Amino acid sequence: MFHSKLFVKTFLIIFFLTLAFAIASYLLITSAVDDVVSNIEEDSSKTVLNNVHQLVSQIEREIRGYRQTAIESRQRELRNIIAMSKGVIEMVLTECIF
């Protein structure tokens, strides 16, 4: 039975058709999977980039707020120093006049 020409021809035809189908399926599936993986990686990288952008924007707002607070604090300190200096100068001038 395994040595008949009809069996061998049929078996070889089925074998090569199965082999060709397997190769074609492999090529189609790997390209499709590669496309899906590329899309997933691109979406993931966009999400990461968006998160980084949001964090940087938040840090920038915090730095601007801190800078504004620091400037206002320094201005108050300078106003106090000027007011104290003015008081000392006025005191010295009033002592010199009398």
Buried (B, 14 or more C-beta within 10 A) or exposed (E): EEEEEEEEEEEEEEEEEEEEEEEEEEEEEEEEEEEEEEEEEEEEEEEEEEEEEEEEEEEEEEEEEEEEEEEEEEEEEEEEEEEEEEEEEEEEEEEEEE
